[in-house]
Amino acid sequence: MKGKWFHILNIIVLVIISAVGVLGWFGNAMSQVTYPSINFAISTTFVWWGIFYLIQSLKKQNTWRTVWFLISLGALSYWMAGDGASVYNFFSG
C-alpha cells in the first residue's frame, strides 16, 4: 500500500464506520431505552481507527502497512459487532 492507496483505503474504512456509527446512534436514540454501552462502542471505534491509522502511517514497509490494515479491519469489525459494548458492560458493572 503505497501513498495514495494507503490513505484512500483508510478513508473508505472511516466512511464505512461513520455510516454504521450514525445508524447505530440513530437506532439507539430511537429505542425506548438508550444504552450508554452502544454510545461508548461507537465513539471508541473512531479512537481505535485513529490509533491504527497512526500505526500504519509510521510503518514504511508496504508489508507492515498491509498487515496492520488487515488487523485494523478485523479489530474494528469485531469491536463494532458487540465487543465494545461488552467491554463497557464488564467494567461498568
Chimera marker file (.cmm) of the C-alpha trace (Angstrom):
<marker_set name="trace">
<marker id="1" x="0.000" y="0.000" z="0.000" r="1" g="1" b="0" radius="0.5"/>
<marker id="2" x="1.862" y="2.981" z="-1.250" r="1" g="1" b="0" radius="0.5"/>
<marker id="3" x="0.998" y="6.625" z="-0.769" r="1" g="1" b="0" radius="0.5"/>
<marker id="4" x="-2.434" y="7.275" z="-2.215" r="1" g="1" b="0" radius="0.5"/>
<marker id="5" x="-3.806" y="3.748" z="-1.766" r="1" g="1" b="0" radius="0.5"/>
<marker id="6" x="-2.862" y="3.740" z="1.886" r="1" g="1" b="0" radius="0.5"/>
<marker id="7" x="-4.868" y="6.908" z="2.504" r="1" g="1" b="0" radius="0.5"/>
<marker id="8" x="-7.755" y="6.016" z="0.172" r="1" g="1" b="0" radius="0.5"/>
<marker id="9" x="-8.377" y="2.632" z="1.805" r="1" g="1" b="0" radius="0.5"/>
<marker id="10" x="-8.247" y="4.100" z="5.292" r="1" g="1" b="0" radius="0.5"/>
<marker id="11" x="-10.626" y="6.907" z="4.348" r="1" g="1" b="0" radius="0.5"/>
<marker id="12" x="-13.025" y="4.325" z="2.863" r="1" g="1" b="0" radius="0.5"/>
<marker id="13" x="-12.930" y="2.429" z="6.165" r="1" g="1" b="0" radius="0.5"/>
<marker id="14" x="-13.563" y="5.703" z="8.025" r="1" g="1" b="0" radius="0.5"/>
<marker id="15" x="-16.583" y="6.474" z="5.836" r="1" g="1" b="0" radius="0.5"/>
<marker id="16" x="-17.978" y="2.965" z="6.394" r="1" g="1" b="0" radius="0.5"/>
<marker id="17" x="-17.590" y="3.094" z="10.178" r="1" g="1" b="0" radius="0.5"/>
<marker id="18" x="-19.074" y="6.601" z="10.154" r="1" g="1" b="0" radius="0.5"/>
<marker id="19" x="-22.149" y="5.387" z="8.284" r="1" g="1" b="0" radius="0.5"/>
<marker id="20" x="-22.560" y="2.357" z="10.545" r="1" g="1" b="0" radius="0.5"/>
<marker id="21" x="-21.982" y="4.548" z="13.601" r="1" g="1" b="0" radius="0.5"/>
<marker id="22" x="-24.659" y="7.031" z="12.544" r="1" g="1" b="0" radius="0.5"/>
<marker id="23" x="-27.114" y="4.193" z="12.003" r="1" g="1" b="0" radius="0.5"/>
<marker id="24" x="-26.212" y="2.747" z="15.404" r="1" g="1" b="0" radius="0.5"/>
<marker id="25" x="-26.630" y="6.086" z="17.148" r="1" g="1" b="0" radius="0.5"/>
<marker id="26" x="-29.937" y="6.679" z="15.389" r="1" g="1" b="0" radius="0.5"/>
<marker id="27" x="-31.204" y="3.247" z="16.369" r="1" g="1" b="0" radius="0.5"/>
<marker id="28" x="-30.052" y="3.751" z="19.943" r="1" g="1" b="0" radius="0.5"/>
<marker id="29" x="-31.719" y="7.168" z="20.130" r="1" g="1" b="0" radius="0.5"/>
<marker id="30" x="-34.992" y="5.908" z="18.667" r="1" g="1" b="0" radius="0.5"/>
<marker id="31" x="-35.308" y="2.973" z="21.061" r="1" g="1" b="0" radius="0.5"/>
<marker id="32" x="-37.288" y="3.287" z="24.275" r="1" g="1" b="0" radius="0.5"/>
<marker id="33" x="-34.189" y="2.674" z="26.354" r="1" g="1" b="0" radius="0.5"/>
<marker id="34" x="-30.904" y="4.321" z="25.415" r="1" g="1" b="0" radius="0.5"/>
<marker id="35" x="-27.881" y="2.178" z="26.187" r="1" g="1" b="0" radius="0.5"/>
<marker id="36" x="-24.674" y="4.058" z="27.061" r="1" g="1" b="0" radius="0.5"/>
<marker id="37" x="-22.654" y="0.982" z="26.103" r="1" g="1" b="0" radius="0.5"/>
<marker id="38" x="-23.630" y="1.475" z="22.446" r="1" g="1" b="0" radius="0.5"/>
<marker id="39" x="-22.535" y="5.120" z="22.573" r="1" g="1" b="0" radius="0.5"/>
<marker id="40" x="-19.237" y="4.030" z="24.131" r="1" g="1" b="0" radius="0.5"/>
<marker id="41" x="-18.636" y="1.378" z="21.471" r="1" g="1" b="0" radius="0.5"/>
<marker id="42" x="-19.378" y="3.742" z="18.600" r="1" g="1" b="0" radius="0.5"/>
<marker id="43" x="-17.290" y="6.628" z="19.916" r="1" g="1" b="0" radius="0.5"/>
<marker id="44" x="-14.286" y="4.479" z="20.788" r="1" g="1" b="0" radius="0.5"/>
<marker id="45" x="-14.380" y="2.934" z="17.313" r="1" g="1" b="0" radius="0.5"/>
<marker id="46" x="-13.092" y="6.238" z="15.965" r="1" g="1" b="0" radius="0.5"/>
<marker id="47" x="-10.334" y="6.293" z="18.587" r="1" g="1" b="0" radius="0.5"/>
<marker id="48" x="-9.282" y="2.776" z="17.543" r="1" g="1" b="0" radius="0.5"/>
<marker id="49" x="-9.358" y="3.805" z="13.876" r="1" g="1" b="0" radius="0.5"/>
<marker id="50" x="-7.083" y="6.763" z="14.666" r="1" g="1" b="0" radius="0.5"/>
<marker id="51" x="-4.641" y="4.565" z="16.574" r="1" g="1" b="0" radius="0.5"/>
<marker id="52" x="-4.480" y="2.027" z="13.749" r="1" g="1" b="0" radius="0.5"/>
<marker id="53" x="-4.087" y="4.809" z="11.167" r="1" g="1" b="0" radius="0.5"/>
<marker id="54" x="-1.178" y="6.258" z="13.165" r="1" g="1" b="0" radius="0.5"/>
<marker id="55" x="0.491" y="2.848" z="13.427" r="1" g="1" b="0" radius="0.5"/>
<marker id="56" x="0.086" y="2.299" z="9.682" r="1" g="1" b="0" radius="0.5"/>
<marker id="57" x="1.477" y="5.725" z="8.826" r="1" g="1" b="0" radius="0.5"/>
<marker id="58" x="4.547" y="5.153" z="10.986" r="1" g="1" b="0" radius="0.5"/>
<marker id="59" x="5.414" y="1.935" z="9.149" r="1" g="1" b="0" radius="0.5"/>
<marker id="60" x="7.430" y="2.486" z="5.991" r="1" g="1" b="0" radius="0.5"/>
<marker id="61" x="7.337" y="-1.022" z="4.536" r="1" g="1" b="0" radius="0.5"/>
<marker id="62" x="4.320" y="-1.924" z="2.447" r="1" g="1" b="0" radius="0.5"/>
<marker id="63" x="4.131" y="-5.359" z="4.028" r="1" g="1" b="0" radius="0.5"/>
<marker id="64" x="3.665" y="-3.960" z="7.520" r="1" g="1" b="0" radius="0.5"/>
<marker id="65" x="1.156" y="-1.383" z="6.311" r="1" g="1" b="0" radius="0.5"/>
<marker id="66" x="-0.894" y="-4.121" z="4.693" r="1" g="1" b="0" radius="0.5"/>
<marker id="67" x="-0.693" y="-6.343" z="7.782" r="1" g="1" b="0" radius="0.5"/>
<marker id="68" x="-1.757" y="-3.511" z="10.084" r="1" g="1" b="0" radius="0.5"/>
<marker id="69" x="-4.559" y="-2.552" z="7.699" r="1" g="1" b="0" radius="0.5"/>
<marker id="70" x="-5.921" y="-6.101" z="7.816" r="1" g="1" b="0" radius="0.5"/>
<marker id="71" x="-5.544" y="-6.197" z="11.602" r="1" g="1" b="0" radius="0.5"/>
<marker id="72" x="-7.438" y="-2.912" z="11.854" r="1" g="1" b="0" radius="0.5"/>
<marker id="73" x="-10.264" y="-4.248" z="9.668" r="1" g="1" b="0" radius="0.5"/>
<marker id="74" x="-10.632" y="-7.309" z="11.878" r="1" g="1" b="0" radius="0.5"/>
<marker id="75" x="-10.353" y="-5.415" z="15.153" r="1" g="1" b="0" radius="0.5"/>
<marker id="76" x="-12.745" y="-2.636" z="14.143" r="1" g="1" b="0" radius="0.5"/>
<marker id="77" x="-15.380" y="-5.018" z="12.829" r="1" g="1" b="0" radius="0.5"/>
<marker id="78" x="-15.130" y="-7.141" z="15.986" r="1" g="1" b="0" radius="0.5"/>
<marker id="79" x="-15.330" y="-4.029" z="18.180" r="1" g="1" b="0" radius="0.5"/>
<marker id="80" x="-18.369" y="-2.667" z="16.356" r="1" g="1" b="0" radius="0.5"/>
<marker id="81" x="-20.094" y="-6.058" z="16.260" r="1" g="1" b="0" radius="0.5"/>
<marker id="82" x="-20.585" y="-6.013" z="20.011" r="1" g="1" b="0" radius="0.5"/>
<marker id="83" x="-17.291" y="-6.341" z="21.836" r="1" g="1" b="0" radius="0.5"/>
<marker id="84" x="-17.139" y="-2.602" z="22.551" r="1" g="1" b="0" radius="0.5"/>
<marker id="85" x="-20.476" y="-2.718" z="24.355" r="1" g="1" b="0" radius="0.5"/>
<marker id="86" x="-19.411" y="-5.894" z="26.181" r="1" g="1" b="0" radius="0.5"/>
<marker id="87" x="-16.239" y="-4.202" z="27.450" r="1" g="1" b="0" radius="0.5"/>
<marker id="88" x="-18.283" y="-1.237" z="28.680" r="1" g="1" b="0" radius="0.5"/>
<marker id="89" x="-20.761" y="-3.514" z="30.433" r="1" g="1" b="0" radius="0.5"/>
<marker id="90" x="-17.937" y="-5.534" z="32.010" r="1" g="1" b="0" radius="0.5"/>
<marker id="91" x="-16.241" y="-2.503" z="33.542" r="1" g="1" b="0" radius="0.5"/>
<marker id="92" x="-19.358" y="-0.567" z="34.481" r="1" g="1" b="0" radius="0.5"/>
<marker id="93" x="-20.827" y="-3.468" z="36.387" r="1" g="1" b="0" radius="0.5"/>
<link id1="1" id2="2" r="1" g="1" b="0" radius="0.2"/>
<link id1="2" id2="3" r="1" g="1" b="0" radius="0.2"/>
<link id1="3" id2="4" r="1" g="1" b="0" radius="0.2"/>
<link id1="4" id2="5" r="1" g="1" b="0" radius="0.2"/>
<link id1="5" id2="6" r="1" g="1" b="0" radius="0.2"/>
<link id1="6" id2="7" r="1" g="1" b="0" radius="0.2"/>
<link id1="7" id2="8" r="1" g="1" b="0" radius="0.2"/>
<link id1="8" id2="9" r="1" g="1" b="0" radius="0.2"/>
<link id1="9" id2="10" r="1" g="1" b="0" radius="0.2"/>
<link id1="10" id2="11" r="1" g="1" b="0" radius="0.2"/>
<link id1="11" id2="12" r="1" g="1" b="0" radius="0.2"/>
<link id1="12" id2="13" r="1" g="1" b="0" radius="0.2"/>
<link id1="13" id2="14" r="1" g="1" b="0" radius="0.2"/>
<link id1="14" id2="15" r="1" g="1" b="0" radius="0.2"/>
<link id1="15" id2="16" r="1" g="1" b="0" radius="0.2"/>
<link id1="16" id2="17" r="1" g="1" b="0" radius="0.2"/>
<link id1="17" id2="18" r="1" g="1" b="0" radius="0.2"/>
<link id1="18" id2="19" r="1" g="1" b="0" radius="0.2"/>
<link id1="19" id2="20" r="1" g="1" b="0" radius="0.2"/>
<link id1="20" id2="21" r="1" g="1" b="0" radius="0.2"/>
<link id1="21" id2="22" r="1" g="1" b="0" radius="0.2"/>
<link id1="22" id2="23" r="1" g="1" b="0" radius="0.2"/>
<link id1="23" id2="24" r="1" g="1" b="0" radius="0.2"/>
<link id1="24" id2="25" r="1" g="1" b="0" radius="0.2"/>
<link id1="25" id2="26" r="1" g="1" b="0" radius="0.2"/>
<link id1="26" id2="27" r="1" g="1" b="0" radius="0.2"/>
<link id1="27" id2="28" r="1" g="1" b="0" radius="0.2"/>
<link id1="28" id2="29" r="1" g="1" b="0" radius="0.2"/>
<link id1="29" id2="30" r="1" g="1" b="0" radius="0.2"/>
<link id1="30" id2="31" r="1" g="1" b="0" radius="0.2"/>
<link id1="31" id2="32" r="1" g="1" b="0" radius="0.2"/>
<link id1="32" id2="33" r="1" g="1" b="0" radius="0.2"/>
<link id1="33" id2="34" r="1" g="1" b="0" radius="0.2"/>
<link id1="34" id2="35" r="1" g="1" b="0" radius="0.2"/>
<link id1="35" id2="36" r="1" g="1" b="0" radius="0.2"/>
<link id1="36" id2="37" r="1" g="1" b="0" radius="0.2"/>
<link id1="37" id2="38" r="1" g="1" b="0" radius="0.2"/>
<link id1="38" id2="39" r="1" g="1" b="0" radius="0.2"/>
<link id1="39" id2="40" r="1" g="1" b="0" radius="0.2"/>
<link id1="40" id2="41" r="1" g="1" b="0" radius="0.2"/>
<link id1="41" id2="42" r="1" g="1" b="0" radius="0.2"/>
<link id1="42" id2="43" r="1" g="1" b="0" radius="0.2"/>
<link id1="43" id2="44" r="1" g="1" b="0" radius="0.2"/>
<link id1="44" id2="45" r="1" g="1" b="0" radius="0.2"/>
<link id1="45" id2="46" r="1" g="1" b="0" radius="0.2"/>
<link id1="46" id2="47" r="1" g="1" b="0" radius="0.2"/>
<link id1="47" id2="48" r="1" g="1" b="0" radius="0.2"/>
<link id1="48" id2="49" r="1" g="1" b="0" radius="0.2"/>
<link id1="49" id2="50" r="1" g="1" b="0" radius="0.2"/>
<link id1="50" id2="51" r="1" g="1" b="0" radius="0.2"/>
<link id1="51" id2="52" r="1" g="1" b="0" radius="0.2"/>
<link id1="52" id2="53" r="1" g="1" b="0" radius="0.2"/>
<link id1="53" id2="54" r="1" g="1" b="0" radius="0.2"/>
<link id1="54" id2="55" r="1" g="1" b="0" radius="0.2"/>
<link id1="55" id2="56" r="1" g="1" b="0" radius="0.2"/>
<link id1="56" id2="57" r="1" g="1" b="0" radius="0.2"/>
<link id1="57" id2="58" r="1" g="1" b="0" radius="0.2"/>
<link id1="58" id2="59" r="1" g="1" b="0" radius="0.2"/>
<link id1="59" id2="60" r="1" g="1" b="0" radius="0.2"/>
<link id1="60" id2="61" r="1" g="1" b="0" radius="0.2"/>
<link id1="61" id2="62" r="1" g="1" b="0" radius="0.2"/>
<link id1="62" id2="63" r="1" g="1" b="0" radius="0.2"/>
<link id1="63" id2="64" r="1" g="1" b="0" radius="0.2"/>
<link id1="64" id2="65" r="1" g="1" b="0" radius="0.2"/>
<link id1="65" id2="66" r="1" g="1" b="0" radius="0.2"/>
<link id1="66" id2="67" r="1" g="1" b="0" radius="0.2"/>
<link id1="67" id2="68" r="1" g="1" b="0" radius="0.2"/>
<link id1="68" id2="69" r="1" g="1" b="0" radius="0.2"/>
<link id1="69" id2="70" r="1" g="1" b="0" radius="0.2"/>
<link id1="70" id2="71" r="1" g="1" b="0" radius="0.2"/>
<link id1="71" id2="72" r="1" g="1" b="0" radius="0.2"/>
<link id1="72" id2="73" r="1" g="1" b="0" radius="0.2"/>
<link id1="73" id2="74" r="1" g="1" b="0" radius="0.2"/>
<link id1="74" id2="75" r="1" g="1" b="0" radius="0.2"/>
<link id1="75" id2="76" r="1" g="1" b="0" radius="0.2"/>
<link id1="76" id2="77" r="1" g="1" b="0" radius="0.2"/>
<link id1="77" id2="78" r="1" g="1" b="0" radius="0.2"/>
<link id1="78" id2="79" r="1" g="1" b="0" radius="0.2"/>
<link id1="79" id2="80" r="1" g="1" b="0" radius="0.2"/>
<link id1="80" id2="81" r="1" g="1" b="0" radius="0.2"/>
<link id1="81" id2="82" r="1" g="1" b="0" radius="0.2"/>
<link id1="82" id2="83" r="1" g="1" b="0" radius="0.2"/>
<link id1="83" id2="84" r="1" g="1" b="0" radius="0.2"/>
<link id1="84" id2="85" r="1" g="1" b="0" radius="0.2"/>
<link id1="85" id2="86" r="1" g="1" b="0" radius="0.2"/>
<link id1="86" id2="87" r="1" g="1" b="0" radius="0.2"/>
<link id1="87" id2="88" r="1" g="1" b="0" radius="0.2"/>
<link id1="88" id2="89" r="1" g="1" b="0" radius="0.2"/>
<link id1="89" id2="90" r="1" g="1" b="0" radius="0.2"/>
<link id1="90" id2="91" r="1" g="1" b="0" radius="0.2"/>
<link id1="91" id2="92" r="1" g="1" b="0" radius="0.2"/>
<link id1="92" id2="93" r="1" g="1" b="0" radius="0.2"/>
</marker_set>
